[in-house]
Every structure is written in structure tokens, then in C-alpha cells.
């Protein structure tokens, strides 16, 4: 269970990190065009 929690936390951090970073790096228009 301890390992599972660690993995889940890591997974959430990894998914949460790139999302906001890209959002700030690229404007919302970029996503709309894509």
C-alpha cells in the first residue's frame, strides 16, 4: 500500500506538472488551434 500511494502521488504530480507548465508556456489559442 505504501508503494501504491507513492506511485499514485508521483503519477498525479507528473500529470499535474506538465499541464500547468504548458498552459503558461503556450496560450489557450494554441490548444484551440490544435
N, CA, C and O atoms as CSV, one atom per row, in Angstrom:
chain,resi,resn,atom,element,x,y,z
A,1,UNK,N,N,0.846,-1.201,0.000
A,1,UNK,CA,C,0.000,0.000,0.000
A,1,UNK,C,C,0.883,1.254,0.000
A,1,UNK,O,O,0.588,2.252,-0.656
A,2,UNK,N,N,1.967,1.160,0.755
A,2,UNK,CA,C,2.871,2.317,0.835
A,2,UNK,C,C,3.420,2.646,-0.568
A,2,UNK,O,O,3.485,3.808,-0.969
A,3,UNK,N,N,3.803,1.608,-1.287
A,3,UNK,CA,C,4.366,1.824,-2.631
A,3,UNK,C,C,3.287,2.369,-3.563
A,3,UNK,O,O,3.550,3.238,-4.395
A,4,UNK,N,N,2.080,1.852,-3.414
A,4,UNK,CA,C,0.986,2.286,-4.276
A,4,UNK,C,C,0.723,3.780,-4.079
A,4,UNK,O,O,0.538,4.526,-5.041
A,5,UNK,N,N,0.712,4.193,-2.820
A,5,UNK,CA,C,0.448,5.606,-2.518
A,5,UNK,C,C,1.546,6.478,-3.155
A,5,UNK,O,O,1.269,7.524,-3.741
A,6,UNK,N,N,2.777,6.021,-3.024
A,6,UNK,CA,C,3.912,6.784,-3.564
A,6,UNK,C,C,3.770,6.904,-5.084
A,6,UNK,O,O,4.001,7.968,-5.658
A,7,UNK,N,N,3.393,5.821,-5.710
A,7,UNK,CA,C,3.261,5.822,-7.174
A,7,UNK,C,C,2.116,6.735,-7.588
A,7,UNK,O,O,2.235,7.501,-8.544
A,8,UNK,N,N,1.018,6.650,-6.870
A,8,UNK,CA,C,-0.144,7.477,-7.209
A,8,UNK,C,C,0.217,8.953,-7.057
A,8,UNK,O,O,-0.126,9.780,-7.902
A,9,UNK,N,N,0.902,9.261,-5.985
A,9,UNK,CA,C,1.291,10.660,-5.746
A,9,UNK,C,C,2.216,11.134,-6.867
A,9,UNK,O,O,2.074,12.246,-7.375
A,10,UNK,N,N,3.156,10.284,-7.242
A,10,UNK,CA,C,4.117,10.641,-8.291
A,10,UNK,C,C,3.369,10.841,-9.616
A,10,UNK,O,O,3.619,11.798,-10.348
A,11,UNK,N,N,2.464,9.930,-9.899
A,11,UNK,CA,C,1.712,9.993,-11.159
A,11,UNK,C,C,0.916,11.299,-11.228
A,11,UNK,O,O,0.887,11.969,-12.260
A,12,UNK,N,N,0.277,11.645,-10.120
A,12,UNK,CA,C,-0.528,12.868,-10.092
A,12,UNK,C,C,0.367,14.086,-10.269
A,12,UNK,O,O,0.016,15.030,-10.976
A,13,UNK,N,N,1.515,14.055,-9.627
A,13,UNK,CA,C,2.431,15.206,-9.731
A,13,UNK,C,C,2.925,15.347,-11.168
A,13,UNK,O,O,2.998,16.450,-11.710
A,14,UNK,N,N,3.257,14.226,-11.763
A,14,UNK,CA,C,3.787,14.256,-13.135
A,14,UNK,C,C,2.727,14.798,-14.091
A,14,UNK,O,O,3.025,15.604,-14.972
A,15,UNK,N,N,1.495,14.350,-13.908
A,15,UNK,CA,C,0.421,14.796,-14.802
A,15,UNK,C,C,0.045,16.246,-14.501
A,15,UNK,O,O,-0.347,16.995,-15.395
A,16,UNK,N,N,0.167,16.627,-13.241
A,16,UNK,CA,C,-0.211,17.988,-12.857
A,16,UNK,C,C,0.864,18.997,-13.260
A,16,UNK,O,O,0.564,20.149,-13.576
A,17,UNK,N,N,2.099,18.554,-13.245
A,17,UNK,CA,C,3.209,19.478,-13.537
A,17,UNK,C,C,3.197,19.932,-15.001
A,17,UNK,O,O,3.187,21.136,-15.260
A,18,UNK,N,N,3.198,19.022,-15.945
A,18,UNK,CA,C,3.266,19.402,-17.358
A,18,UNK,C,C,2.045,20.190,-17.802
A,18,UNK,O,O,2.166,21.076,-18.647
A,19,UNK,N,N,0.886,19.894,-17.261
A,19,UNK,CA,C,-0.332,20.600,-17.703
A,19,UNK,C,C,-0.241,22.108,-17.464
A,19,UNK,O,O,-0.326,22.881,-18.419
A,20,UNK,N,N,-0.071,22.541,-16.217
A,20,UNK,CA,C,0.010,23.981,-15.933
A,20,UNK,C,C,1.214,24.619,-16.606
A,20,UNK,O,O,1.147,25.763,-17.057
A,21,UNK,N,N,2.311,23.885,-16.673
A,21,UNK,CA,C,3.530,24.435,-17.281
A,21,UNK,C,C,3.264,24.778,-18.749
A,21,UNK,O,O,3.613,25.861,-19.218
A,22,UNK,N,N,2.649,23.853,-19.454
A,22,UNK,CA,C,2.371,24.069,-20.880
A,22,UNK,C,C,1.354,25.198,-21.034
A,22,UNK,O,O,1.474,26.044,-21.920
A,23,UNK,N,N,0.361,25.194,-20.164
A,23,UNK,CA,C,-0.685,26.223,-20.237
A,23,UNK,C,C,-0.055,27.610,-20.120
A,23,UNK,O,O,-0.426,28.536,-20.842
A,24,UNK,N,N,0.899,27.740,-19.202
A,24,UNK,CA,C,1.543,29.039,-19.001
A,24,UNK,C,C,2.510,29.333,-20.146
A,24,UNK,O,O,2.689,30.483,-20.547
A,25,UNK,N,N,3.125,28.279,-20.658
A,25,UNK,CA,C,4.106,28.458,-21.740
A,25,UNK,C,C,3.381,28.826,-23.034
A,25,UNK,O,O,3.786,29.750,-23.739
A,26,UNK,N,N,2.308,28.096,-23.339
A,26,UNK,CA,C,1.564,28.344,-24.575
A,26,UNK,C,C,0.189,28.923,-24.251
A,26,UNK,O,O,-0.428,28.531,-23.261
A,27,UNK,N,N,-0.280,29.824,-25.052
A,27,UNK,CA,C,-1.588,30.459,-24.825
A,27,UNK,C,C,-2.727,29.476,-25.093
A,27,UNK,O,O,-2.508,28.444,-25.727
A,28,UNK,N,N,-3.915,29.773,-24.631
A,28,UNK,CA,C,-5.083,28.895,-24.836
A,28,UNK,C,C,-5.412,28.779,-26.321
A,28,UNK,O,O,-5.981,27.779,-26.758
A,29,UNK,N,N,-5.061,29.780,-27.080
A,29,UNK,CA,C,-5.339,29.756,-28.518
A,29,UNK,C,C,-4.638,28.573,-29.172
A,29,UNK,O,O,-5.187,27.928,-30.066
A,30,UNK,N,N,-3.420,28.295,-28.715
A,30,UNK,CA,C,-2.644,27.176,-29.278
A,30,UNK,C,C,-3.432,25.868,-29.141
A,30,UNK,O,O,-3.489,25.064,-30.071
A,31,UNK,N,N,-4.029,25.674,-27.977
A,31,UNK,CA,C,-4.800,24.441,-27.759
A,31,UNK,C,C,-6.015,24.408,-28.684
A,31,UNK,O,O,-6.348,23.368,-29.252
A,32,UNK,N,N,-6.661,25.544,-28.825
A,32,UNK,CA,C,-7.866,25.624,-29.664
A,32,UNK,C,C,-7.498,25.305,-31.118
A,32,UNK,O,O,-8.236,24.608,-31.814
A,33,UNK,N,N,-6.368,25.814,-31.559
A,33,UNK,CA,C,-5.949,25.564,-32.951
A,33,UNK,C,C,-5.576,24.097,-33.131
A,33,UNK,O,O,-5.836,23.499,-34.175
A,34,UNK,N,N,-4.963,23.532,-32.095
A,34,UNK,CA,C,-4.556,22.132,-32.181
A,34,UNK,C,C,-5.819,21.297,-32.178
A,34,UNK,O,O,-5.748,20.070,-32.243
